[in-house]
Amino acid sequence: MKSQTGVVVIGGGIAGCSTLYHLAREGWTDVVLVERNELTSGTTWHSAAQVTNFGMNQTMVGLKTHSINLYKELAEDPEYPINYHHGDGGIRLANTEAQMQAYRHFTSMARGMGVHFEVIDADECARRHPLISTENLIGGLWDPLDGDIDPAQLCQALARRARNAGAEIYRNTPVVGLTQHKNDTWTVHTEHGDIDCEIVVNACGYRVNEVGAMMGVHHPVASMEHQYFLTEEIPAIKDADNRMPLIRCPISDYYCRQEKNGLLVGFYEQDCKTWGMDGIDPNFVNALCPDDLDRVTDVLEGAFARMPALMDVGIHTVVNGPITYTIDGAPLVGPIPGKRNAFCIIGLRAGLGEGGGHGWLLAQQIVHGEACYDTWALDPRRFTGHANVELTALKAIEDYQNEFRFHFPHEHRPAGRPAKTTPLTPVLAAEGAEFTVVNGWERVDYIKPSPNFHPSLSFNFDEAFDVVAAEVKAVQEAVGLCEVNGFNRFEITGADRLTFLDRMFCGNVTKRQGRVGLGYLLNHHGMVKGEATVANIPVSDRGPKRVWYGSAAASEFHDMDWLCQHVRDGEDVRIRSLTNDQTILVLAGPRARDVLSSCARGDWSKEAFPWLSVRECFVGIAPATVMSVSFSGELAYEIHVPNASLYAAYLGLRQAGEGHGMKLFGARAVESMRMEKGFLHWKADIITEFDPYETGLSRFVKLDKLDFVGKEALMKRKAEGPRRKLVTLRIDCNHAPAYGGASLMRGGRVVGTVTSGDWGHRTAMNLAYAFVEPDLAEAGSSMHLDLCGDMVLAQVIAPSPYDPEFMKIRG
């Protein structure tokens, strides 16, 4: 066994084998995989191993397409062919028009990735799968490339190719410890000796947290028992001219595919069960849980009704084994939060079907620092301090119970709530607040007009449309108050804080005391990595001269890792998170200055406190830090308050606002207003697939700076010219907004992709942002948006259709 290598991958299932193979394919051949038993001895060996192109976003569709192409290549390898039933086709059924509408959206989204789904009616579903009944069926989504693969053969084929490239695999080699050294390298301790390496990858399936504990971290991954059975031979299948398509049924919570001349039928029962919560037997290897078909009786009845042939056939084999889930059901693929040179590829509930793509994206991140797609949907840092085992288990149960039921827009399921709150959460609930969830935080979505107000779930504008319009009107004409909790806030101190930040941002960072600036961080490829405000707070009795770095709530772990990784040896820079200690109260509207002046001492005039200023003060008796910044396009103040004083500040503002018509507003109103102002959203409009010129941020780039992260790569990219450009679109319809991922069409081909969309209540425009081909980026260019199957006109307009001169913000 090697004593030194570049990368050690821990775990020999699909995750580990795919990662090893793709590292070797990227040219990193001095790599090792260690497995405690035999390859595929965990979840992989009993996987139902379905391989679909269906994904909840474009990144997932792209990695599944890579998996399909890779598996087809492996299956056709004459030296080592494997069993892959490619292109059997599959149908996701639907019995509501809302589900069909969602399928039409996914069809639009996938088209932008070169993947073609088909929405079909109930009769066509039955024609393509003659064993199903059309009772209570409207139609379905057809995936022509759906199929299944042999799990063990797949992993052995990947392992074989990795070995041939120079990688090594050590079976029956349990890892017993991990040590990280001062230079961020690792020693992997195994029962057969130590391996020193640069990078460690946790690919340990349901044993993920056993290895996580060895490096002092916990991963939000929980396991669920999952049952399927294999039937005896079914004559209709034996006599068919072709293999039966796969079925996934949200109506009855089951799936099935052909297995020899019978069926494999799997269940997602409501009476489901977690597994391994209190530890896992070390001898649980190539093992299963006890059969428990009584638990799936209700689901089985639905499957019988949908597929009557099941009532006339015997059960050959029952399989009940653990599969892993995360808080939102998507895997964790990427850097481990708070660790250097440590990655994970875990929580792969559908590991065989998409594992080829996951290993591909992870290998790119390890070798190149980023993948070809923005991987935030998979990033382990998208969950922060609230992601404990109890929350993960509750969300795993909920996700399991809704396996084939996608999330509708504005749907926030109840399990594991509330995870993060502030002292105002119950107060705002009493005011009638409906809450959305942002990185675990309960944030006001809008104020309900009545306690029993419950909008329907749909891809159309819902019943909250007029409620949000009224909130926007109050902000536009008078003044509104909104709590923004969880906003990421770092306090940066030290003599080198400003030179450090100057190096991190691609534009100028304001160094003036009492001033605020907005800037963008790039990765080493010149792509946009992050967005942040920088506020220079003068010395006071609350602390020394310091910078407050503010960014999106979800970026807390992501940005902390990025900043800490770039502090140089000997540099006097200290970074401390205040994210969970303070909350923002946003005061917005033309009367905002009057309200603030009524409850906070000092001169708040435009001359004394202009736009982009920051000042410490008291709001009533509550200490506060006020910034004159706006995400709404109106005169606005961000009032940052310690949570211990938050209620006092809230009461002071409410009392001061009584004479000015102040109303509460929520996140939906903010979303509408920011679309009208041309303000972008991190990980919707700002992603690592595009540089700042393509994203419309050229005014924030200063190439004459001596140096900044990504400068050399950005200069090269600028010389090459843009591949896409971010534009503002006016959508010619009023029944539904554009959704992220939807395709823009012209001349029968995809020419762009929507990043976000919403109705602009002040401009009476249906607005969207989208990356389009450069020659279509000029105002006046037109194309068609595939909006859930409807082709509607979309026209490029000038950015910031509301107050483009920024006069209202300046007060």
N, C-alpha and C positions, 0 to 999 in steps of 0.2 A: 504494500500500500504506500502511496506517495506520502511524504511528510510535508510537502509544500506544493501549493497550486494557486491558480488565480481565483477561482470561484468554487465554493462547495455548495451544491444543491442538496438539501436534506429532504428526502421523500421520493419514493420510486413509483408513484402513480402517474396519471396523465399529466398533472401539473409539473412534476419534476422532470419526467422524460421529455416533455415538450420544451421546457426551458433549456435543458441540456442540449437537445438537438439544435435549437435555434441559436444558442450561444455559439455552438460549433459552426453553424451556417454563417454567423456574423464574423467568423474568423478567430474566435476565442476558443482554441482547442485545448489549452492547458486548464481544463475544468474537470471536476469530479462530482459524481452523484453518490451519496451514501443512503442506503435503505436498511432499516432495522430488520427486515425479513426478506421476502422475495419481492420482485417487481410486481406491482398491481395487487398487493395483498391487503390493501385497505378498501376504500369505497369503490375504487376503479373496477375491481374484479366482478362485482355484482351489479354494475351499472346497466340500466336499460339501453344506454348507448345510442340514443337518437341524435341525429345530426341534421338540424334545421338551419335555415337562413334567417329565421325570425329573430329580431332583436328590438329592444325598447328604445334604442337611439341609434344614430348612424355609426358610432364607434362599435357598438355591439354587432351591428349588421356587418361591418367591415371585418371584424375578427372572425365572425362565423363564416364569411365568404372565404377568408384565408384558410380556415380549418377544412372546409369542403374541398378546396383546390388541392391542399396538401394531402388530404386523405385519398383523394382520387389518384394523385401521383403515386402514393405509396401502394395503393391497391393494384396499380398497373405496372409496378416494378417487376420485371420478369425474374429477377434473382430472388426476390422475397415478397411475393404477392400476399395480400391480406384480404379478408372477407369484408367487403364494404358494399352494402346495398345502396347504391347511389341513384338518386332520381326516382325513387318510388312515388314521390309526391306525398303531400300531407295537407290535411284540412283542419283549420281551427273553426269550430262551429260557433254559431250565434243564434240566440232566440230573441234578441231585442234590436231595434233599429239603432240604438246608441252604440252597441257593440259593432254593428256593421259600419257605422260612421267612423269608429276608431280604426277598423280594418282599412278603410279607405285612406285614412291619414297615414297609417303605417306603409301602405302601398306607395303613397307619394314620397314619404321619407326614404324608403328603400331604393326608389328609382334613382335618387341622387348618388347612391353607392353602386349603381350598375346592377341592382338586383330587382327582379321583376316578380311581384306577387300578382294574384288575380282574385278579385272579389266575385264570388259566384252565388247563385241563388240555391234554395233548398233542393230543387229537383236536380240541379247539376251536381250538388253534393252527393245525392243518392246515385246518380249515374256513375260518378267516379268511384264511389265506394258502395257497391250493391248490398252490403250487409247492414247498412244503417237505415233507420226509420226517419221520415221527415216530420213526424209528430212534434209539434211545438218547435219547429225549426224554421228560421228565416233564410239562412244562408251560411257562408263561411269564407275564410281566407285560404286560398290555394297557394302552397309553396311547391313549385315543380321540382326542386332539388332535394326535398326532404328524404331522409333515409336513415339507416342505422349501420353500425360498425361493430366488429369484434373487439372488445376492450383490450384483452391481453395481447392479441396480435398487433393492434395499433401501437401499444407501448413498446413492445419488443421491436417493431420496425423502426420506431424513433430511436430507441436505444442502440440498435444495430448501426444506424447511420451515424449517430454521435460517436460511437466507438470507432467506426471506420475513419472518422475525421481526426481522431486522436484523444477524444474524451475517455475517461475511465469511470467504471461503475463498480461500487463495492456493495455487494448484497450481504445480508446477515451481519450488518455493521451498525448496531445501535449507537446513536449519539447520546452521550451521558452528561455533556456540559459544553458551554460556550464561554470563551474569554475574549473580551475586546481589550486591545492594548492602547497605549497613549497615542500611537500614530494611526489609530482607527482600523488597524488590521485585526484579524480574528484568529483564534485557535479553536478548532473544532475537536473536542475530546470524544473519542469513540472507545468502545470496548476493545478495539484492536490497535489503539495508538492515536496519536494526535496528528492533526493536519493543520498547518499554518496556511492562511489564505488572505487575500485582499478583501473578498466579498463573500457574504453568506446569504443564501436564499432559503427561506422557510416555505416548503412545499409539502407540508405534512398532513394535509387532509383533516380528518377529525381529531388528530393528535396535535393540531396546530399550537394549542396553548401549552402543551408539555414543552415544546421547544421554545415557545415565546417566553415561558417562565425562566428558561436558562439565560435569556438576555434581558430579563427584567421588564418585560412588556406583556400586556394582555391584548389579545386581538378579539374584536367583536364578531366571533364566529360561534355558532351553536349548531348542534346536530339534531336532526329529526329522524325518527324511525319512518321508513318508507317501504310500503309493500306493493308487490306486483305478483301475478301468477301467470303461469304458462298453461295453456289449454291443451287438451288432446287434439287430434287431427279434426279439422272441420272440412266436410266434403266440398262445400262451395269454394273454399280456398284452394283445395287440392285440384279442383277441376277448372279453376280460373286460368285465363290465358296470360295473365300478368300478375305481379305481386300487388297485394292490397296497399292502398295509400295508408299513411299514418293518420290517426284521429286524435285530436286534443279537444276536450269537451268542457268548457266552463259551465255548461248547464248542469252536468252531472258529476263534475270533478274527477274525471278519469281520462286516461289516454290508452291507446292500444296501437300495436303494430304487428305485422306478420312475423311469426317465428316458426320456421320450417313450414308445415302445412296447418299450423294452428295460429293462435294469437298470444301475444304478451299483453296483459292488461294491468295497468298500474292505477293507483288510487291516491287522491288527496282528500282524505276524510276530514270532517270537521272535528271529530273526536280524536285528534292527532296527539302525538306523544314525543316529547323531547328525549334525548338520549345522551348519556355520558356527562350529565351536569355535575356529578360528584366524583368524577374521575373515571378512567377507563382501565379495565383489566389489561395488564401488560401482555397477557396471553391471547387477547382478542385479535387474532390474525386469521385472515381468510375465513372469517366467522360471520354468522348471522344472528339476528335477534330471534326470539321465539315467534312462531307464527301467531297471528292474532286477527283472523278474518272476521271475527265478530265485530271488531272495531270499524270495519268498512262496509257493514251490511247496508247502510243507507245509500252509500255511493254505488254499491254493487247493484242495487235495485234500479237506480238511474241508468247504469250501464246496460242492464238487461232490457230496459225500455227502449233505449237508443239502438241497441244491437241485439235483437231477439235471438240470434243464433247462439249467443252465449248461454241461453237457458237449456240448450240441448247438447251441451258438450261437457265433458269432465275436466277437472283440474289436474294437471300433470305434476306441477311443481309450484311451491309457494316460496317467495323470496322476501325477506324482511331485513333490511340493512340500513345503517345510518348514512344520511346525506347531510352536507353542511349548508348552512344559511348564514347570511349577514343581516344587518339591521334593515337594509333596503332590498335584499335579495340579490344584488349584484356582487360580483367577486371583489376581493381586495388584491389588486395586482399593481405592485410598485414599491416605492421606498417605505420602510417602516418608520412611523413618526418618531422623532427624537433620537434616531440612531444614524450613525454614519456607516456606509458600506454594508447596509443590511436591507434586504428586499424580501417581499413575500408574494406568493401566488396561492391564495387560499380562499375558502368560502365558495368553491366552484360547485354550486348545486347541480349544474348541468355540465359537469366537467368534461365528459367525453365529447359532447357535441361541439363545444367551443374551446376546448383546451388547447388545440393547435394554435388558435389565434391568441389566446392568453399568453402562452409561452413566447410567441412571436413578438408581441408588444413588450413583454417584460425584458426579453433579450435586447431589444432596441434601447430600452431605458438604461439598462446596465452598461451597454457598450457605448451608446451615443449620448446619453443624458436625457433624451426625449425619444418618443416614438413618432411614427409618421402621422398618427392621429392624436388629437388631444385626448388624454386618458383620464380626465377628471372623473368620469362616470365610474371608473374602476379604482381610483386612487385611495389607498388606505388612509390618507389624511383627511378624507372628506367627513369622517367621524372624529369627534374630539373627546373631551373629558367625560361626557355623559354616557359613553359607549361601554357600559359595564355588562357583565354576563346576564344579569337579570333582565335588563332592557333588551339585550340581544335575543334572549329566549322568547320573550313576549312577542317581539316583532317576527321572529322565525315562525312561531305558531301562526300568527296572523297571515304571513306571506304564504305559508304552506296551505292554509285554508283558502287562499285566493290565488292559487298557482296560475290559473289560466285567465284570471280576471285582472286586466290591466288597470292602472291608475288613470282615472279621468282627470282632466284639468280641474284644479281647485279641490281635488279630493284629498282629504287628510284622514287616514284611518286612525281609529282610537287607541290601539294597543300601545302601551308604553308611554302614555301621555298623562300628565305633563312631565317631561324630563328636565327642562330648565325653565325657571320662572324668575320674576323679579317681585319686589314688594307691591308692584302695581298690578300684577296679573289678576288677583281676585277683585281688585278695585275696578279694573276695566271690564272684567266679566260681569260685574254688577251693573255696569253702564250699558251692557248689551253687546259686548264685543264678541265677534266670531274670530277664532284664532286660526292662523296658519302656523306652519312649523318651519323654522330656519335654523339649521344646524342644532336641532333639538330644542331651540328656544320657542316658547309660545309667544308669537307676535300677532298683534291685531291685524286681521285681514280687512274688516270693515265693521261698522256698528250696525247691528241688526235692527230693523224697524219694529220687530215684535219678537217675543221669546220663541215662538214656534215657527220662525222664518227659516226655511230649509230649502235652498235652491236645488234644482234638479241637476244631476250629473250629465254633462253633455259637452260636445265639442263646439256647440253654439254659444253665443252670449247667453248667460243665465239670468235668473230673476234678480240677481244682485246688481245688474247693470245700472238701474236708476238710482239705487242706493249709493253706488260709487260716484255716479254723476253729481249727486247732491253734495257729497263730501268734497269733490273737486271744486264745485261752485263756491262752497264756503271758503276754501283756501284762496281761490281766485279773487273773490269779492271782499272778503273780510279777513279772517285769520283761523287757522286750524292748529290743533295740537296732536302730535303723534309720538308714541313711544317706539324707539328703535333699539331693541335690546340685542345683545350678542355681537354688536359691531366690533370687529377686531381692532384692538388698540394696544400698541406696544409703546412703552416709554424707553427712549434711547438716550443714554447719558454718556459722558466721557469726553475728553478733549478732542478726540478724533471723530466724533459722531457726524459732523457735517461733511468732512472729506469722505468718510465711509459711505454716507448716503449719496453723495455726488457721484461716486463710482458705481453705485447700484442702479441709479436712474439714468435713462437715456437722454433726458433733458436737464435743464437747469433746476436745481433745488434751491428754493429761497433760503437765504441765510439771515434775513432780517428778523430781528426779534419782534414778536407780536404779529407775525404774518403767517399765512397758510398758503400752501401750494399743492397742485395736483401733478402727479407724474406717473411714469410707466417703467416697469422693470422688464428687461429682456433676458432670455436664456442665452446660452452660448452659441445658438444657431441664429440669433438675431430676431427671434420670434417673441411675441408679447407674453411675458410670464405672469405679470401682475399689475395691478393698479393700486395706488395708495395716495392718501393726502399726507402732507408733512406740515405739522404745526410747530413753530418755534415759540416755546413758552419761556418768558423771561424768569430770572431768579426771583423767588418770593419766599414767604414763610412756609410755603407748601413744598418747596424743593429747589434744587439748583437749576441753572439753565438746562433745558431738556427739550427733546423733540418727541412729539406724539405722532406715531406712525399709525394711520388708520386705513383699514381695508375691509373687504367684504367679510361678513360673519363666518362664512364657510371656510375662509382662508386661514384661520387661526394657526393650525399646525403646519400647513403648507408654507405660509410666509415666514414663520419662525424658523423652520428648517432652512429655508433659502437664505435668509439673512445671516443666520449663525454660521452657515457653511462658508460665507464669504468674508467673515471677520479675519483679518490677517494676524499672524503671530506678532505680538508686541503692540498691536493697535489698541488704543484706549477707547473701547466701545463696550458698553454694557446694555443688554436688551432685557427688559422685564415686561411681562404680559400684565395688562390691566383689564383684559377682555371680560373677565368674570367679576370684576370689582366695580365697574361703572356702567351706567346706562345712559343713552341719549334721549332727551326730550326735544323733538323738533317743533319749532314754532314757525309757521309759514303763512304768508299772506301779506297784503298791503298794510294791515294794522299790526303786524308782528312787532314792529319797533315800539308802538304805543303800549302793547301788553308788557313787553320786557322792561320798558322804562317805568312801568307802574309797580314792579315788584323787585327790581334790582337797582341799587344805587349806582350812580355814575352817568356820564354823558354817552348816550347810545345814538347820537345823531350820525347822519351819513358822513359828516366831516370828521367826527371823533372816532367813529368805529366803522370804517368803510368795508366794502366787500373784501373778503379774504383776510379778515383780521381775527385775532384770537386774544382773549382777555380772561383773567381769573376774576371772579366776583362772588357775590352771594345772591341767590334767588330766594327772597324771603330770608329764612335762616339757614338755608341749605348752601354749602359750598358748591360752586359750579365753575366750569371752564366753558366759555361761550365762544363759538366760532361763527363768523358770518359767511356761511357757505349754504348752498342750496342744491337739492336734487330734484326739486319740483319746478324750478323756473320762476318761482315767485321770490320776493324778499323773504329770507328765512334765516333762522339761527339754530345751530346745533348746540344744545345745552347739555354738556357732559356732567353727570352728577354721580357721586359715590352712592352705591345701592343703599347704604344705611340712611342716606338723606333723601332718597328718591321720592318717597311719599310726601315729605315736606315741600320739596320743590314743585311737585305736581299740584298740591293744594294751593301753593302760592300763585302758580300760573293760572289755575282754574279761576281763582278769585279775581285775579287781575284781568282775566279775559271776559268776565261777565258783562262788562259794559261795551264790549267790542264785537259781540256776536260770535265768540269763539266756539268752534265745533271740533269734536274729535274726528280724526280720519285715520285710515289704515293703509296696509301695504298695497291693496289693489288701486287705491287712488294714487299712491306714489308711482306705481308701475305705469299707469296711464300718463301721468305728468312727465315722467322721465322720458317716455317715448317721444312726446311732443318736443322736448328740449334737445333731443339728440344725445342724451347721456347713455352710456353703454353699461352693460351688466357683465360682471366677471363670470366667465365660464358659460355665458350664453353668446354674447357678442365679442368678448375678448377671450381668445383661445390661442393655444400654442401652435396652431397650424398656420397662422398668418403673422406677418410682421407689422410694425406700426404704420407703414405707408399703406399697406393693403387694408388696414383697419381704420383708416381715416384719421390717424393720430400724428400726422407729420409735424404739426405745430408744437408737439411735445418732444421732438427729436432735435438735438443739437450736435451735429457731427463735428463741429469745431471744438468740442470738449476734448481735453487731452486723452481721456480714456473713460470707458464705461463697459460694463459686462455686455458682451454681444456686439460691440462696435464693429470689429473687423468683419464679422459675418454679415452684419446689417449693411455695411458699405458694399459688399459683394452683391447682396440681394437687391439693393437699390439700383445698381448698375444693370442687373439682369431684367428689371422691370417686374411689375406685379402680375401674379397669376389670377387673382381675384381682387375685387374692391368691395368694401362695405358701403352699402347705399341705404337711403331711406326710401321706402315705397309707400304709395297710397294705394290701398286695395279697394277695388270697385265693388264692394258689397257691404251690407250692414247687418248680416245675420250671424257672422262668426269671425273671430280673429284668425290671423295666420299663426301657425304653431311652429316652433323650432323644428328644423329638419325637413319641412315641406319643400317640395321641388318647384322651381320656377322654370317654365317651359317657353321655348320659342322655336318655331320651325320644326316641331316634333322632337326636339332634344332638350335635355336639361342644361340650363345656362346659369343656374344659381341655386342657392339654398338659403331658406329663411333661418335666422338665428333667434328672433323674438318678434312678438307682435301684440298689439292691443289697440283698443279704441281710444282716441284722443278726445276727451270730452270738451276741452276748451276750443279745439279746432274743428270739431265734428268730422274728424277723419279716421278711417280705419288704417292704422299705420303698421309698418313692419320694417325691420332691419334685415338685410340679406347680403351675403357675399355673392357677387355676380361677375360674369366675365368682364374684363376691363373696358371693352368697347361698348358695353351696355350701361356703364356707370354714370353717364351724363344725364342731367335733369331732362326729362321729356322722353327718355327711352322707355319703351313699353314691352311687356312680356305677359305671360299668363301664369297665375299661381294655381297649382293643383291643391285646392282647398277641400280636403276630404272627398275627393272625386269630382268636385265641381271646378271647371276651369274658369277663373275669374280674372279680369284685367288687373294688372299691377303696373303702376307707372312710377318711375324714379322722380323724386322731388328733391328740392334743396334740403339739406339737413336743418334741424331745429325749426320746424314750421311755426312754433309758438315763440314769439318775441325773439327773432333771430339776432337782434342787436344786443340782447342781454340787458336791456334797460331795467326791467322789473327786478332782476336779481340785485342789481347795483343800488336799488332803492331810490 
